[in-house]
Amino acid sequence: MRMIAKMHLAYANAIETVKNKKGQNTIEYLFMLGIIVVVVGIVGGLIKAFMPELFDSVKAKIMGEAGNL
């Protein structure tokens, strides 16, 4: 009978541990933020690598307009 009581107590403790999700949301949001930062960095690098003339054109227009102020 003691063995059954110990098993029941262990089962109850395991269920309580699984239900305790304190801090889980913070970890999930940080993980998602990290993934977004990595994806944006990769996409930005690819865009810059494949379209340097676009960046040069935009830079020249900004510098030209800044000189007119």
C-alpha positions as CSV (number, residue, x, y, z in Angstrom):
1,M,0.0,0.0,0.0
2,R,2.9,2.3,0.7
3,M,4.3,1.8,-2.7
4,I,1.0,2.9,-4.3
5,A,0.9,6.0,-2.1
6,K,4.5,6.9,-3.1
7,M,3.6,6.4,-6.8
8,H,0.5,8.6,-6.4
9,L,2.6,11.3,-4.7
10,A,5.2,11.2,-7.4
11,Y,2.6,11.3,-10.1
12,A,0.9,14.3,-8.4
13,N,4.3,16.1,-8.1
14,A,5.1,15.4,-11.8
15,I,1.7,16.8,-12.9
16,E,2.2,19.9,-10.8
17,T,5.6,20.5,-12.2
18,V,4.3,20.2,-15.8
19,K,1.4,22.6,-15.0
20,N,3.8,25.2,-13.5
21,K,4.7,27.4,-16.6
22,K,6.0,30.4,-14.7
23,G,8.4,32.3,-16.9
24,Q,7.6,30.3,-20.0
25,N,6.1,33.3,-21.9
26,T,9.2,35.4,-21.5
27,I,11.4,32.6,-22.9
28,E,9.1,32.1,-25.8
29,Y,9.0,35.8,-26.7
30,L,12.8,36.1,-26.4
31,F,13.2,33.1,-28.7
32,M,10.8,34.5,-31.3
33,L,12.6,37.9,-31.1
34,G,15.9,36.2,-31.7
35,I,14.6,34.3,-34.7
36,I,13.1,37.6,-36.1
37,V,16.4,39.4,-35.7
38,V,18.4,36.6,-37.4
39,V,15.9,36.5,-40.3
40,V,15.9,40.2,-40.8
41,G,19.7,40.3,-40.7
42,I,20.0,37.6,-43.3
43,V,17.4,39.1,-45.6
44,G,19.1,42.6,-45.2
45,G,22.5,41.1,-46.0
46,L,21.1,39.3,-49.1
47,I,19.3,42.4,-50.3
48,K,22.5,44.5,-49.9
49,A,24.6,41.8,-51.7
50,F,22.2,41.5,-54.6
51,M,21.2,45.1,-55.1
52,P,24.2,47.4,-54.3
53,E,23.3,49.9,-57.1
54,L,19.9,50.5,-55.4
55,F,21.6,51.4,-52.2
56,D,24.0,53.6,-54.0
57,S,21.2,55.3,-55.8
58,V,19.2,55.9,-52.6
59,K,22.4,57.2,-50.9
60,A,23.1,59.6,-53.7
61,K,19.5,61.0,-53.6
62,I,19.6,61.4,-49.8
63,M,23.0,63.1,-50.0
64,G,21.8,65.4,-52.8
65,E,18.7,66.5,-51.0
66,A,20.6,67.0,-47.8
67,G,23.0,69.3,-49.7
68,N,20.1,71.3,-50.9
69,L,18.9,72.1,-47.4
